[in-house]
Each structure stands twice: as C-alpha cells, then as structure tokens.
Amino acid sequence: MQAYCMKCRAKREMRNARPITMKNGRPATQGVCPVCGTKMFRIGKS
C-alpha cells in the first residue's frame, strides 16, 4: 500500500504495513518508509 512520506516528500510503498484502529474508531494503516525509515500513516482502507 502506498502512503505519503513526510520526510522524503514523496509517495512510497509502505513496508511492514499493519492495520490499526485510531482512538476515534476509524481504521488506518501504519508502516515504515523503505528509504528513510520514518513512520508512515494512511487513514482509511487497510
């Protein structure tokens, strides 16, 4: 799944993507940028 990396300022394929649920109950996906190692986050579909 692709997400926007805030550090690289580019859309990249997420590594170690895993579905999570935010505090308000909405689904999201969290992973790591393969280039810089920063956490990536995408709200919505998992």
C-alpha positions as CSV (number, residue, x, y, z in Angstrom):
1,M,0.0,0.0,0.0
2,Q,1.3,3.5,-0.8
3,A,1.4,6.4,1.6
4,Y,3.0,9.8,1.6
5,C,6.3,10.1,3.5
6,M,6.5,13.5,5.2
7,K,10.3,13.3,5.4
8,C,11.0,12.3,1.8
9,R,8.1,14.3,0.5
10,A,7.1,11.5,-1.9
11,K,4.6,8.7,-2.2
12,R,6.2,5.4,-1.5
13,E,5.2,1.8,-0.9
14,M,4.8,1.1,2.8
15,R,7.0,-1.5,4.4
16,N,5.7,-3.6,7.4
17,A,2.2,-2.3,6.8
18,R,-0.3,-3.3,9.5
19,P,-3.9,-2.3,10.1
20,I,-4.7,-0.3,13.3
21,T,-7.7,1.4,14.8
22,M,-7.4,5.1,15.8
23,K,-8.7,6.4,19.1
24,N,-11.9,7.6,17.4
25,G,-12.5,4.2,16.0
26,R,-11.6,4.9,12.4
27,P,-9.4,2.3,10.6
28,A,-5.9,3.2,9.4
29,T,-2.7,1.6,8.2
30,Q,0.7,2.2,9.7
31,G,4.1,1.3,8.3
32,V,7.7,2.4,7.7
33,C,9.2,4.2,4.7
34,P,11.7,1.9,2.9
35,V,14.1,4.8,2.1
36,C,14.4,6.8,5.3
37,G,12.8,4.6,8.0
38,T,10.2,7.2,9.1
39,K,6.8,6.1,10.2
40,M,4.1,6.3,7.5
41,F,0.4,6.6,8.2
42,R,-2.7,6.3,6.0
43,I,-6.2,6.8,7.2
44,G,-9.0,4.7,5.7
45,K,-8.8,1.4,4.0
46,S,-6.4,-1.3,5.3
